[in-house]
Amino acid sequence: MGSGTDVTENDLRNLLNEWDPIGVGDDVQDEYDCMLAPLLQRLRGGADQAEIGEFLRYELEDHFGLDPLGLRPDAMAGRLIARWTSVGRADGAGCV
């Protein structure tokens, strides 16, 4: 993977750790890494906020065993898409 991809992965990891739905992001930096590759695949494929939100909702329920109510997966999806777009413009790589 190129450095642009690494920056994107780190940016996404930081956003997921800030969101921190299970409350361990300060102690375990890689807790949400299981979502990085699927998120990057969706973002590269042009997924919209609804699709990313649905993925996050599924992960919260199925993988982490959480009730997504109150965790705002749709708002987090918006943040992820905004960051993806911002990084793509900043490094000249686009969102491909």
OpenMM code with the backbone's topology and positions (N, CA, C; nanometers):
from openmm import Vec3, app, unit

residues = "MET GLY SER GLY THR ASP VAL THR GLU ASN ASP LEU ARG ASN LEU LEU ASN GLU TRP ASP PRO ILE GLY VAL GLY ASP ASP VAL GLN ASP GLU TYR ASP CYS MET LEU ALA PRO LEU LEU GLN ARG LEU ARG GLY GLY ALA ASP GLN ALA GLU ILE GLY GLU PHE LEU ARG TYR GLU LEU GLU ASP HIS PHE GLY LEU ASP PRO LEU GLY LEU ARG PRO ASP ALA MET ALA GLY ARG LEU ILE ALA ARG TRP THR SER VAL GLY ARG ALA ASP GLY ALA GLY CYS VAL".split()
positions = [
    Vec3(0.0831, -0.1186, 0.0000),
    Vec3(0.0000, 0.0000, 0.0000),
    Vec3(0.0869, 0.1241, 0.0000),
    Vec3(0.0410, 0.2231, -0.0702),
    Vec3(0.1158, 0.3472, -0.0775),
    Vec3(0.0936, 0.4332, 0.0444),
    Vec3(0.1726, 0.5388, 0.0561),
    Vec3(0.1624, 0.6255, 0.1731),
    Vec3(0.0286, 0.6970, 0.1796),
    Vec3(-0.0311, 0.7291, 0.0656),
    Vec3(-0.1627, 0.7913, 0.0660),
    Vec3(-0.2663, 0.7021, 0.1313),
    Vec3(-0.2565, 0.5701, 0.1037),
    Vec3(-0.3469, 0.4745, 0.1654),
    Vec3(-0.3217, 0.4686, 0.3151),
    Vec3(-0.1962, 0.4685, 0.3575),
    Vec3(-0.1647, 0.4643, 0.4996),
    Vec3(-0.2230, 0.5848, 0.5721),
    Vec3(-0.2089, 0.7013, 0.5121),
    Vec3(-0.2641, 0.8218, 0.5735),
    Vec3(-0.4149, 0.8069, 0.5872),
    Vec3(-0.4801, 0.7571, 0.4841),
    Vec3(-0.6243, 0.7391, 0.4890),
    Vec3(-0.6629, 0.6398, 0.5969),
    Vec3(-0.5932, 0.5272, 0.6057),
    Vec3(-0.6225, 0.4285, 0.7098),
    Vec3(-0.6049, 0.4899, 0.8477),
    Vec3(-0.4974, 0.5652, 0.8661),
    Vec3(-0.4750, 0.6284, 0.9961),
    Vec3(-0.5825, 0.7309, 1.0277),
    Vec3(-0.6241, 0.8075, 0.9265),
    Vec3(-0.7311, 0.9045, 0.9476),
    Vec3(-0.8602, 0.8343, 0.9882),
    Vec3(-0.8948, 0.7259, 0.9175),
    Vec3(-1.0158, 0.6523, 0.9513),
    Vec3(-1.0051, 0.5907, 1.0905),
    Vec3(-0.8885, 0.5347, 1.1230),
    Vec3(-0.8672, 0.4767, 1.2557),
    Vec3(-0.8875, 0.5835, 1.3638),
    Vec3(-0.8311, 0.7012, 1.3413),
    Vec3(-0.8471, 0.8094, 1.4398),
    Vec3(-0.9931, 0.8480, 1.4570),
    Vec3(-1.0668, 0.8587, 1.3465),
    Vec3(-1.2095, 0.8921, 1.3566),
    Vec3(-1.2871, 0.7841, 1.4308),
    Vec3(-1.2584, 0.6578, 1.4009),
    Vec3(-1.3275, 0.5489, 1.4710),
    Vec3(-1.2939, 0.5497, 1.6196),
    Vec3(-1.1685, 0.5785, 1.6533),
    Vec3(-1.1300, 0.5849, 1.7943),
    Vec3(-1.1935, 0.7041, 1.8655),
    Vec3(-1.2126, 0.8142, 1.7951),
    Vec3(-1.2834, 0.9283, 1.8544),
    Vec3(-1.4297, 0.8938, 1.8786),
    Vec3(-1.4911, 0.8249, 1.7840),
    Vec3(-1.6309, 0.7818, 1.7970),
    Vec3(-1.6420, 0.6826, 1.9120),
    Vec3(-1.5560, 0.5821, 1.9133),
    Vec3(-1.5363, 0.4875, 2.0227),
    Vec3(-1.6658, 0.4311, 2.0822),
    Vec3(-1.7428, 0.3572, 2.0030),
    Vec3(-1.8717, 0.3087, 2.0523),
    Vec3(-1.8645, 0.2125, 2.1701),
    Vec3(-1.7528, 0.1433, 2.1889),
    Vec3(-1.7454, 0.0529, 2.3041),
    Vec3(-1.6624, 0.1096, 2.4190),
    Vec3(-1.6058, 0.2283, 2.4004),
    Vec3(-1.5392, 0.2968, 2.5107),
    Vec3(-1.3987, 0.2526, 2.5439),
    Vec3(-1.3245, 0.2038, 2.4446),
    Vec3(-1.1873, 0.1599, 2.4721),
    Vec3(-1.0839, 0.2288, 2.3825),
    Vec3(-1.1258, 0.3246, 2.3015),
    Vec3(-1.0382, 0.3877, 2.2032),
    Vec3(-0.9144, 0.4534, 2.2604),
    Vec3(-0.9202, 0.5004, 2.3839),
    Vec3(-0.8029, 0.5619, 2.4445),
    Vec3(-0.6982, 0.4590, 2.4841),
    Vec3(-0.7427, 0.3358, 2.5118),
    Vec3(-0.6517, 0.2324, 2.5592),
    Vec3(-0.6095, 0.1332, 2.4511),
    Vec3(-0.6980, 0.1075, 2.3555),
    Vec3(-0.6730, 0.0073, 2.2523),
    Vec3(-0.6887, 0.0744, 2.1166),
    Vec3(-0.5780, 0.1155, 2.0570),
    Vec3(-0.5819, 0.1936, 1.9338),
    Vec3(-0.6289, 0.1145, 1.8117),
    Vec3(-0.6209, -0.0174, 1.8148),
    Vec3(-0.6574, -0.0968, 1.6974),
    Vec3(-0.7899, -0.1707, 1.7136),
    Vec3(-0.8686, -0.1354, 1.8133),
    Vec3(-0.9938, -0.2056, 1.8407),
    Vec3(-1.0879, -0.2070, 1.7204),
    Vec3(-1.0905, -0.1014, 1.6438),
    Vec3(-1.1854, -0.0895, 1.5330),
    Vec3(-1.1215, -0.1158, 1.3971),
    Vec3(-0.9980, -0.1671, 1.3965),
    Vec3(-0.9280, -0.1944, 1.2707),
    Vec3(-1.0015, -0.2965, 1.1843),
    Vec3(-1.0855, -0.3797, 1.2449),
    Vec3(-1.1629, -0.4769, 1.1681),
    Vec3(-1.2585, -0.4072, 1.0705),
    Vec3(-1.2856, -0.2791, 1.0937),
    Vec3(-1.3755, -0.2057, 1.0053),
    Vec3(-1.3012, -0.1272, 0.8970),
    Vec3(-1.1698, -0.1157, 0.9066),
    Vec3(-1.0952, -0.0326, 0.8125),
    Vec3(-1.1055, -0.0810, 0.6686),
    Vec3(-1.0716, -0.2065, 0.6426),
    Vec3(-1.0734, -0.2571, 0.5048),
    Vec3(-1.2137, -0.2504, 0.4439),
    Vec3(-1.3184, -0.2951, 0.5160),
    Vec3(-1.4530, -0.2833, 0.4581),
    Vec3(-1.4948, -0.1382, 0.4346),
    Vec3(-1.4571, -0.0485, 0.5236),
    Vec3(-1.4897, 0.0933, 0.5037),
    Vec3(-1.4160, 0.1499, 0.3831),
    Vec3(-1.2871, 0.1203, 0.3722),
    Vec3(-1.2100, 0.1692, 0.2577),
    Vec3(-1.2667, 0.1160, 0.1268),
    Vec3(-1.3063, -0.0096, 0.1251),
    Vec3(-1.3652, -0.0676, 0.0046),
    Vec3(-1.4929, 0.0072, -0.0329),
    Vec3(-1.5759, 0.0344, 0.0643),
    Vec3(-1.7005, 0.1061, 0.0369),
    Vec3(-1.6733, 0.2506, -0.0075),
    Vec3(-1.5809, 0.3172, 0.0603),
    Vec3(-1.5490, 0.4551, 0.0250),
    Vec3(-1.4908, 0.4635, -0.1156),
    Vec3(-1.4005, 0.3737, -0.1468),
    Vec3(-1.3414, 0.3716, -0.2819),
    Vec3(-1.4463, 0.3423, -0.3881),
    Vec3(-1.5471, 0.2658, -0.3494),
    Vec3(-1.6540, 0.2309, -0.4416),
    Vec3(-1.7616, 0.3378, -0.4544),
    Vec3(-1.7451, 0.4487, -0.3811),
    Vec3(-1.8402, 0.5584, -0.3918),
    Vec3(-1.9642, 0.5443, -0.3047),
    Vec3(-1.9560, 0.4649, -0.1988),
    Vec3(-2.0709, 0.4461, -0.1105),
    Vec3(-2.1171, 0.5800, -0.0542),
    Vec3(-2.2470, 0.5921, -0.0375),
    Vec3(-2.3018, 0.7148, 0.0196),
    Vec3(-2.3169, 0.7005, 0.1711),
    Vec3(-2.3630, 0.8061, 0.2341),
    Vec3(-2.3754, 0.8085, 0.3794),
    Vec3(-2.4686, 0.6986, 0.4300),
    Vec3(-2.5771, 0.6726, 0.3575),
    Vec3(-2.6715, 0.5691, 0.4002),
    Vec3(-2.6063, 0.4310, 0.4000),
    Vec3(-2.5271, 0.4010, 0.2971),
    Vec3(-2.4610, 0.2703, 0.2885),
    Vec3(-2.3552, 0.2544, 0.3976),
    Vec3(-2.2767, 0.3581, 0.4194),
    Vec3(-2.1752, 0.3527, 0.5253),
    Vec3(-2.2440, 0.3417, 0.6615),
    Vec3(-2.3500, 0.4176, 0.6807),
    Vec3(-2.4247, 0.4113, 0.8066),
    Vec3(-2.4812, 0.2733, 0.8327),
    Vec3(-2.5321, 0.2091, 0.7288),
    Vec3(-2.5864, 0.0735, 0.7431),
    Vec3(-2.4758, -0.0251, 0.7800),
    Vec3(-2.3603, -0.0101, 0.7165),
    Vec3(-2.2462, -0.0955, 0.7522),
    Vec3(-2.2092, -0.0770, 0.8986),
    Vec3(-2.1986, 0.0472, 0.9438),
    Vec3(-2.1627, 0.0741, 1.0840),
    Vec3(-2.2684, 0.0184, 1.1791),
    Vec3(-2.3945, 0.0352, 1.1450),
    Vec3(-2.5037, -0.0168, 1.2282),
    Vec3(-2.4925, -0.1689, 1.2398),
    Vec3(-2.4669, -0.2350, 1.1271),
    Vec3(-2.4509, -0.3803, 1.1265),
    Vec3(-2.3330, -0.4222, 1.2160),
    Vec3(-2.2198, -0.3547, 1.2011),
    Vec3(-2.1026, -0.3872, 1.2830),
    Vec3(-2.1309, -0.3689, 1.4312),
    Vec3(-2.1976, -0.2601, 1.4655),
    Vec3(-2.2309, -0.2360, 1.6056),
    Vec3(-2.3145, -0.3498, 1.6625),
    Vec3(-2.4147, -0.3913, 1.5859),
    Vec3(-2.5053, -0.4964, 1.6344),
    Vec3(-2.4439, -0.6347, 1.6255),
    Vec3(-2.3942, -0.6703, 1.5077),
    Vec3(-2.3509, -0.8072, 1.4829),
    Vec3(-2.2129, -0.8383, 1.5399),
    Vec3(-2.1176, -0.7504, 1.5169),
    Vec3(-1.9794, -0.7767, 1.5590),
    Vec3(-1.9549, -0.7398, 1.7053),
    Vec3(-1.9994, -0.6206, 1.7441),
    Vec3(-1.9706, -0.5732, 1.8787),
    Vec3(-2.0828, -0.6014, 1.9786),
    Vec3(-2.1979, -0.6448, 1.9306),
    Vec3(-2.3083, -0.6788, 2.0200),
    Vec3(-2.3717, -0.5590, 2.0889),
    Vec3(-2.3702, -0.4441, 2.0216),
    Vec3(-2.4231, -0.3208, 2.0803),
    Vec3(-2.5560, -0.2826, 2.0163),
    Vec3(-2.6338, -0.2067, 2.0898),
    Vec3(-2.7537, -0.1459, 2.0354),
    Vec3(-2.7108, -0.0124, 1.9748),
    Vec3(-2.7291, 0.0065, 1.8431),
    Vec3(-2.6810, 0.1294, 1.7795),
    Vec3(-2.7579, 0.2550, 1.8203),
    Vec3(-2.8717, 0.2385, 1.8861),
    Vec3(-2.9498, 0.3535, 1.9303),
    Vec3(-2.8628, 0.4408, 2.0208),
    Vec3(-2.8484, 0.5653, 1.9860),
    Vec3(-2.7665, 0.6577, 2.0637),
    Vec3(-2.6213, 0.6657, 2.0193),
    Vec3(-2.5763, 0.5702, 1.9386),
    Vec3(-2.4373, 0.5713, 1.8918),
    Vec3(-2.4225, 0.6458, 1.7597),
    Vec3(-2.5327, 0.6813, 1.6978),
    Vec3(-2.5383, 0.7665, 1.5795),
    Vec3(-2.4490, 0.7193, 1.4632),
    Vec3(-2.4702, 0.5957, 1.4159),
    Vec3(-2.3876, 0.5481, 1.3040),
    Vec3(-2.4024, 0.6329, 1.1777),
    Vec3(-2.5198, 0.6925, 1.1541),
    Vec3(-2.5364, 0.7754, 1.0349),
    Vec3(-2.4535, 0.9030, 1.0432),
    Vec3(-2.4466, 0.9627, 1.1618),
    Vec3(-2.3633, 1.0825, 1.1796),
    Vec3(-2.2158, 1.0465, 1.1621),
    Vec3(-2.1761, 0.9311, 1.2141),
    Vec3(-2.0378, 0.8872, 1.1975),
    Vec3(-2.0088, 0.8608, 1.0504),
    Vec3(-2.1041, 0.8056, 0.9786),
    Vec3(-2.0869, 0.7823, 0.8347),
    Vec3(-2.0608, 0.9144, 0.7628),
    Vec3(-2.1320, 1.0186, 0.8013),
    Vec3(-2.1100, 1.1503, 0.7420),
    Vec3(-1.9705, 1.2016, 0.7688),
    Vec3(-1.9219, 1.1811, 0.8904),
    Vec3(-1.7852, 1.2232, 0.9246),
    Vec3(-1.6818, 1.1461, 0.8429),
    Vec3(-1.7027, 1.0159, 0.8274),
    Vec3(-1.6085, 0.9346, 0.7507),
    Vec3(-1.6039, 0.9778, 0.6048),
    Vec3(-1.7190, 1.0014, 0.5459),
    Vec3(-1.7239, 1.0446, 0.4064),
    Vec3(-1.6598, 1.1822, 0.3901),
    Vec3(-1.6874, 1.2723, 0.4826),
    Vec3(-1.6270, 1.4059, 0.4755),
    Vec3(-1.4749, 1.3970, 0.4837),
    Vec3(-1.4242, 1.3134, 0.5740),
    Vec3(-1.2787, 1.2987, 0.5882),
    Vec3(-1.2191, 1.2342, 0.4637),
    Vec3(-1.2851, 1.1330, 0.4117),
    Vec3(-1.2382, 1.0654, 0.2903),
    Vec3(-1.2262, 1.1648, 0.1757),
    Vec3(-1.3265, 1.2471, 0.1587),
    Vec3(-1.3265, 1.3471, 0.0529),
    Vec3(-1.2151, 1.4480, 0.0745),
    Vec3(-1.1973, 1.4906, 0.1983),
    Vec3(-1.0939, 1.5875, 0.2322),
    Vec3(-0.9542, 1.5326, 0.2060),
    Vec3(-0.9277, 1.4107, 0.2472),
    Vec3(-0.7961, 1.3478, 0.2271),
    Vec3(-0.7705, 1.3283, 0.0789),
    Vec3(-0.8725, 1.2870, 0.0058),
    Vec3(-0.8569, 1.2659, -0.1388),
    Vec3(-0.8176, 1.3927, -0.2102),
    Vec3(-0.8779, 1.5044, -0.1721),
    Vec3(-0.8442, 1.6318, -0.2344),
    Vec3(-0.7063, 1.6787, -0.1900),
    Vec3(-0.6715, 1.6560, -0.0642),
    Vec3(-0.5448, 1.7054, -0.0119),
    Vec3(-0.4247, 1.6352, -0.0722),
    Vec3(-0.4343, 1.5021, -0.0926),
    Vec3(-0.3175, 1.4312, -0.1425),
    Vec3(-0.3202, 1.4110, -0.2941),
    Vec3(-0.4253, 1.4629, -0.3602),
    Vec3(-0.4334, 1.4564, -0.5044),
    Vec3(-0.4732, 1.3189, -0.5578),
    Vec3(-0.5017, 1.2264, -0.4687),
    Vec3(-0.5335, 1.0903, -0.5117),
    Vec3(-0.6774, 1.0739, -0.5526),
    Vec3(-0.7628, 1.1633, -0.5130),
    Vec3(-0.9053, 1.1463, -0.5400),
    Vec3(-0.9619, 1.0381, -0.4515),
    Vec3(-1.0833, 1.0025, -0.4767),
    Vec3(-1.1514, 0.9022, -0.3942),
    Vec3(-1.1701, 0.7734, -0.4715),
    Vec3(-1.0634, 0.7280, -0.5337),
    Vec3(-1.0709, 0.6058, -0.6147),
    Vec3(-0.9926, 0.4961, -0.5475),
] * unit.nanometer
topology = app.Topology()
chain = topology.addChain("A")
for resn in residues:
    res = topology.addResidue(resn, chain)
    for name in ("N", "CA", "C"):
        topology.addAtom(name, app.Element.getBySymbol(name[0]), res)
